[in-house]
Amino acid sequence: MRGALLFVLALLAAPTYAFELKPFSASYTADWKQMPISGSAERSLKKLDGTRWEYKFEASMLVASMKEKSTFTVEGGQLLPLAYRYARSGMGKEKEVDHDFDWKTKQAQGHDRDKSVSLPINRGVLDKAVYQLALQKDVAEGKQSMSYQVLDGDEVETYDFRVLGSENVRTRAGVVEAIKVERVRDPTQSSRKTVFWLAKDWDYLLVRLHQVEKDGKEYQIMLKEGTVDGRPVQGRLD
Protein backbone atom coordinates (compact mmCIF):
# COMPACT_ATOMS: atom_id res chain seq x y z
CA MET A 1 0.00 0.00 0.00
CA ARG A 2 2.77 2.40 0.96
CA GLY A 3 4.62 1.57 -2.25
CA ALA A 4 1.53 2.30 -4.36
CA LEU A 5 1.05 5.64 -2.56
CA LEU A 6 4.67 6.63 -3.24
CA PHE A 7 4.22 5.71 -6.90
CA VAL A 8 1.15 7.94 -7.22
CA LEU A 9 2.92 10.81 -5.47
CA ALA A 10 5.87 10.43 -7.82
CA LEU A 11 3.55 10.68 -10.81
CA LEU A 12 1.94 13.81 -9.41
CA ALA A 13 5.33 15.39 -8.76
CA ALA A 14 6.69 14.62 -12.21
CA PRO A 15 6.59 17.52 -14.71
CA THR A 16 3.93 17.29 -17.39
CA TYR A 17 4.31 18.85 -20.82
CA ALA A 18 1.22 20.09 -22.62
CA PHE A 19 3.22 20.92 -25.73
CA GLU A 20 4.69 18.57 -28.32
CA LEU A 21 6.55 19.71 -31.41
CA LYS A 22 4.46 19.13 -34.53
CA PRO A 23 5.29 19.89 -38.16
CA PHE A 24 3.71 23.08 -39.48
CA SER A 25 3.75 25.37 -42.46
CA ALA A 26 2.31 28.85 -42.67
CA SER A 27 2.21 31.71 -45.14
CA TYR A 28 1.83 35.36 -44.16
CA THR A 29 1.36 38.80 -45.60
CA ALA A 30 4.27 41.09 -44.77
CA ASP A 31 3.97 44.87 -44.58
CA TRP A 32 6.11 47.89 -43.74
CA LYS A 33 3.83 50.57 -42.34
CA GLN A 34 5.86 53.41 -43.86
CA MET A 35 5.98 51.90 -47.36
CA PRO A 36 3.12 51.46 -49.86
CA ILE A 37 4.24 47.92 -50.71
CA SER A 38 3.45 44.48 -49.39
CA GLY A 39 5.34 41.25 -49.36
CA SER A 40 5.02 37.70 -48.20
CA ALA A 41 6.56 35.39 -45.63
CA GLU A 42 6.75 31.63 -45.12
CA ARG A 43 7.42 29.75 -41.91
CA SER A 44 7.76 25.98 -41.57
CA LEU A 45 8.89 23.19 -39.28
CA LYS A 46 9.57 19.65 -40.41
CA LYS A 47 11.05 16.55 -38.83
CA LEU A 48 14.21 15.25 -40.49
CA ASP A 49 14.62 12.00 -38.53
CA GLY A 50 14.15 10.56 -35.03
CA THR A 51 15.32 13.63 -33.09
CA ARG A 52 16.36 16.24 -35.67
CA TRP A 53 14.12 19.04 -36.93
CA GLU A 54 14.45 21.86 -39.45
CA TYR A 55 12.87 25.29 -39.05
CA LYS A 56 12.72 27.83 -41.90
CA PHE A 57 11.54 31.41 -42.18
CA GLU A 58 11.64 33.48 -45.37
CA ALA A 59 10.28 36.95 -46.03
CA SER A 60 10.49 39.05 -49.17
CA MET A 61 9.36 42.42 -50.44
CA LEU A 62 10.15 44.44 -53.51
CA VAL A 63 13.13 46.08 -51.83
CA ALA A 64 14.34 43.50 -49.30
CA SER A 65 14.47 39.82 -48.43
CA MET A 66 15.43 37.67 -45.47
CA LYS A 67 16.08 33.95 -45.05
CA GLU A 68 16.60 32.06 -41.81
CA LYS A 69 17.13 28.34 -41.22
CA SER A 70 17.87 26.29 -38.13
CA THR A 71 18.57 22.59 -37.70
CA PHE A 72 18.15 21.36 -34.14
CA THR A 73 17.59 18.25 -32.09
CA VAL A 74 15.44 17.40 -29.08
CA GLU A 75 16.96 15.61 -26.10
CA GLY A 76 15.03 15.05 -22.89
CA GLY A 77 12.49 17.66 -23.89
CA GLN A 78 15.26 20.23 -24.45
CA LEU A 79 15.84 22.00 -27.78
CA LEU A 80 19.48 21.93 -28.87
CA PRO A 81 20.44 23.96 -31.96
CA LEU A 82 22.90 22.32 -34.35
CA ALA A 83 23.26 24.79 -37.23
CA TYR A 84 21.85 28.27 -37.85
CA ARG A 85 21.95 30.28 -41.08
CA TYR A 86 20.69 33.82 -41.71
CA ALA A 87 20.87 36.08 -44.76
CA ARG A 88 19.37 39.52 -45.32
CA SER A 89 19.61 41.73 -48.39
CA GLY A 90 18.18 45.00 -49.65
CA MET A 91 17.69 48.49 -48.25
CA GLY A 92 21.44 48.77 -47.70
CA LYS A 93 21.32 46.27 -44.82
CA GLU A 94 23.06 43.18 -46.16
CA LYS A 95 23.98 40.65 -43.50
CA GLU A 96 24.96 37.00 -43.27
CA VAL A 97 25.33 34.87 -40.15
CA ASP A 98 26.28 31.22 -39.73
CA HIS A 99 26.56 29.39 -36.41
CA ASP A 100 27.41 25.72 -35.78
CA PHE A 101 26.88 24.17 -32.35
CA ASP A 102 29.07 21.33 -31.04
CA TRP A 103 27.50 20.00 -27.85
CA LYS A 104 30.29 17.50 -27.20
CA THR A 105 32.93 20.22 -26.96
CA LYS A 106 30.40 22.85 -25.82
CA GLN A 107 31.54 25.30 -28.48
CA ALA A 108 29.78 27.45 -31.05
CA GLN A 109 31.71 28.41 -34.18
CA GLY A 110 30.81 30.57 -37.16
CA HIS A 111 30.67 34.07 -38.57
CA ASP A 112 28.65 37.25 -38.05
CA ARG A 113 29.17 39.22 -41.27
CA ASP A 114 32.98 39.13 -41.60
CA LYS A 115 33.61 38.62 -37.89
CA SER A 116 34.58 35.15 -36.67
CA VAL A 117 32.54 33.68 -33.82
CA SER A 118 33.95 31.21 -31.28
CA LEU A 119 32.20 30.92 -27.95
CA PRO A 120 31.79 28.38 -25.13
CA ILE A 121 28.16 27.31 -24.70
CA ASN A 122 26.11 25.36 -22.19
CA ARG A 123 22.91 23.42 -22.64
CA GLY A 124 20.05 25.85 -22.72
CA VAL A 125 21.67 28.22 -25.21
CA LEU A 126 19.41 28.62 -28.25
CA ASP A 127 19.79 30.19 -31.66
CA LYS A 128 17.71 33.10 -32.99
CA ALA A 129 15.18 30.77 -34.60
CA VAL A 130 14.82 27.96 -32.05
CA TYR A 131 14.01 30.34 -29.19
CA GLN A 132 10.70 31.06 -30.97
CA LEU A 133 9.78 27.37 -30.72
CA ALA A 134 10.82 27.35 -27.06
CA LEU A 135 8.55 30.36 -26.58
CA GLN A 136 5.61 28.46 -28.11
CA LYS A 137 6.30 25.53 -25.79
CA ASP A 138 6.52 27.65 -22.65
CA VAL A 139 3.39 29.66 -23.46
CA ALA A 140 1.53 26.38 -24.10
CA GLU A 141 2.58 25.22 -20.65
CA GLY A 142 1.08 28.32 -19.05
CA LYS A 143 4.20 30.30 -18.23
CA GLN A 144 3.69 34.04 -17.86
CA SER A 145 7.30 35.15 -18.14
CA MET A 146 10.18 33.51 -19.99
CA SER A 147 13.90 34.06 -20.31
CA TYR A 148 16.26 32.48 -22.87
CA GLN A 149 19.99 32.52 -23.51
CA VAL A 150 20.35 33.15 -27.25
CA LEU A 151 23.46 33.22 -29.45
CA ASP A 152 22.97 36.57 -31.16
CA GLY A 153 25.77 37.53 -33.55
CA ASP A 154 29.04 37.09 -31.67
CA GLU A 155 27.71 36.89 -28.11
CA VAL A 156 25.12 35.15 -25.95
CA GLU A 157 22.32 37.51 -24.96
CA THR A 158 19.34 37.16 -22.62
CA TYR A 159 15.93 37.41 -24.28
CA ASP A 160 13.08 38.11 -21.85
CA PHE A 161 9.35 37.81 -22.61
CA ARG A 162 6.05 38.28 -20.83
CA VAL A 163 2.49 37.25 -21.59
CA LEU A 164 0.09 40.17 -22.01
CA GLY A 165 -3.13 38.12 -22.20
CA SER A 166 -5.54 36.68 -24.76
CA GLU A 167 -6.64 38.50 -27.89
CA ASN A 168 -8.63 37.60 -30.99
CA VAL A 169 -6.69 38.03 -34.25
CA ARG A 170 -8.57 38.43 -37.53
CA THR A 171 -6.68 36.52 -40.22
CA ARG A 172 -7.54 35.30 -43.72
CA ALA A 173 -8.04 31.88 -42.14
CA GLY A 174 -10.67 33.33 -39.79
CA VAL A 175 -10.68 34.82 -36.31
CA VAL A 176 -8.15 33.04 -34.10
CA GLU A 177 -7.88 33.24 -30.32
CA ALA A 178 -4.24 33.95 -29.51
CA ILE A 179 -1.92 34.58 -26.60
CA LYS A 180 -0.20 37.95 -26.91
CA VAL A 181 3.46 37.97 -25.86
CA GLU A 182 5.96 40.79 -25.92
CA ARG A 183 9.71 40.84 -25.74
CA VAL A 184 10.86 42.76 -22.68
CA ARG A 185 13.69 45.21 -23.33
CA ASP A 186 15.31 47.86 -21.20
CA PRO A 187 13.95 51.12 -22.69
CA THR A 188 17.20 52.88 -21.79
CA GLN A 189 19.11 50.38 -23.96
CA SER A 190 16.77 49.78 -26.91
CA SER A 191 13.67 51.37 -28.42
CA ARG A 192 12.79 48.26 -30.46
CA LYS A 193 9.46 46.56 -29.77
CA THR A 194 8.45 43.02 -30.70
CA VAL A 195 5.05 41.42 -30.07
CA PHE A 196 3.95 37.87 -30.97
CA TRP A 197 0.44 36.41 -31.19
CA LEU A 198 0.36 32.58 -30.76
CA ALA A 199 -2.80 30.63 -31.66
CA LYS A 200 -4.19 28.71 -28.66
CA ASP A 201 -6.07 26.06 -30.65
CA TRP A 202 -3.29 25.49 -33.19
CA ASP A 203 -0.35 24.42 -31.05
CA TYR A 204 0.57 28.07 -30.49
CA LEU A 205 1.42 28.70 -34.10
CA LEU A 206 2.54 32.27 -34.79
CA VAL A 207 -0.40 34.10 -36.41
CA ARG A 208 0.83 37.68 -36.12
CA LEU A 209 4.07 39.49 -35.42
CA HIS A 210 4.52 43.24 -35.02
CA GLN A 211 7.90 44.90 -34.72
CA VAL A 212 9.02 48.49 -34.34
CA GLU A 213 12.65 49.12 -35.27
CA LYS A 214 15.06 51.58 -33.67
CA ASP A 215 14.40 54.11 -36.44
CA GLY A 216 10.63 53.91 -35.87
CA LYS A 217 9.81 51.80 -38.91
CA GLU A 218 7.07 49.24 -38.26
CA TYR A 219 6.97 45.75 -39.71
CA GLN A 220 4.14 43.22 -39.46
CA ILE A 221 3.36 39.72 -40.69
CA MET A 222 -0.19 38.31 -40.56
CA LEU A 223 -1.30 34.73 -41.20
CA LYS A 224 -2.87 33.95 -44.57
CA GLU A 225 -3.09 30.18 -44.30
CA GLY A 226 -1.34 27.32 -42.60
CA THR A 227 -1.35 23.71 -41.49
CA VAL A 228 -0.36 22.15 -38.17
CA ASP A 229 0.44 18.44 -38.21
CA GLY A 230 -1.40 18.23 -41.54
CA ARG A 231 -4.56 20.02 -40.32
CA PRO A 232 -5.52 23.26 -42.11
CA VAL A 233 -5.75 26.22 -39.73
CA GLN A 234 -9.36 27.41 -39.53
CA GLY A 235 -10.56 30.24 -37.37
CA ARG A 236 -14.06 31.47 -36.64
CA LEU A 237 -15.95 33.09 -39.51
CA ASP A 238 -17.15 36.15 -37.60
ABEGO torsion letter per residue (X at the ends): XAAAAAAAAAAAABBBBABBBBBBBBBBBBBBAABABBBBBBBBBBBABAABBBBBBBBBBAABBBBBBBBBBBBGGBBBBABBBBBBBEGGBBBBBBBBBBAAAGBBBEBBEABBBBBBBBBGBBBAAAAAAAAAAAAAAGBABBBBBBBBEABBBBBBBBBAEBBBBBBAAEBBBBBBBBBBBBAAABABBBBBBBBAAAGGBBABBBBBBAAGBBBBBBBABBBBGGBBBBBBBX
